[in-house]
């Protein structure tokens, strides 16, 4: 969903096919108040098309590229063939997420007494979309709504709805910390190193396990691999830094990715 009344040339739009004729398909743009657009047969698929209905049918949900917008005449020209499968999947995912977010905003509006339109407008103005705000509330911290101008009741309702509805995917990465110290108080040094390997990172869980000297397993669970890998490097680097500053040795041996965690 967008605050804009018309799509922009070049953007992708989720459409519902309303009518298919011999040389054109008429669609409505789901994100723009069901404005009507058309797809000429030359933009349906690559190559020669014998029967247009072999490629598109009434009631189908499609993702199109906006070719031209004439706001004065209310015309929107679209292309189906210019959208690849990856773009289609990503756009549908984004559209579904925004639809969920609008439903959640409705819940927040109902319980807070604030209008859904006011909440949507505030989130669009600060963040540009709706769904990622709910994710950030759960993953990062609840101050993401600061500066939106929303009332206290609306903010509290949004926080409650986010924690009740958003299920953030989690992935796990792990590695072994190999640490040695020849100092007389080497055990205490290693303990200090391990304590430093548990930095507080929003949305990230770090777990340390003793495997048997000199190895310690470090497991990081986070919303995505990029954040998990970064946290693993940060935690391991902190521990290794403590060891090396006292004359010892440390290194990280990474393990293969273990995939999504519950």
C-alpha positions, 0 to 999 in steps of 0.5 A: 500500500502506498500513500501516493495516488498514482504509481511511478514509471518503472515501479512494480505493482500488484494487479488483479486481472479484471478482463482479458480480450484478444489483444489486451488485458485490463487489470486493477492496481491493488495498491492504488485504490483499484485504479485501472491499468492495461497490458497490451498483448505485446507486453504480456510475454516475450515472443509470438503469442497465439492465444493471450489466455494461455498467458493471463486469465481473469481473476489472476494476481500478477505483478506488472512493471509500470510503463507510463502513467497519464494522470490527466486521462487516468491511463496506466500502461503496464508490462507483464513480460518485463518482470522476472520470477525473482522480482515477482516473488519479492513484490508479492512478499512485500505486498502481503507483508504490507497487507498484514501491517495494515490489518495490525494497524486496524487492531491498534486503531480500534484499541487506542481510539486513534484513526488507522489513517493517522497511524499509517500516515505517521509511519509512512512519513518517517519510515516509508513503509508499514511492515518493517516498523512492526519487525523493528519493534520486535527485533530492535527496540520499542523506541522506533516509534519515537518521533512519529507524533503518535499519541501515547495510546496509539504507541502502546497499542502498536507495541502490543500488536507487534509483539502479539503478531510478528513472528521474526525468522531466526537463523543460527551461526556458530564457531569454536573459540580456541583460546590459550594463555600461559600466564599463572592466572590464565584461567581468570584471563579466559573467564574475562575473555568469555564474559567479553564474548557476550555483548548486548546486541538488540535482537541477537542471542549469544550462547557459550559452551565449554567443549574442553580446553582450549575450545569453547563453542559460541552460538549466535541466533539472529533475525538474518545471516548478515546480522548473525555473522556480524555478531559472531565476529564481534563476540569472538573478536572481543574475547580474542582481544582480551587473550591477545592483550595478555600475551595469549593466543586466540582464534575463531573456527567457524562452523557451517550455517545451521539454518533457521531456528525456531 
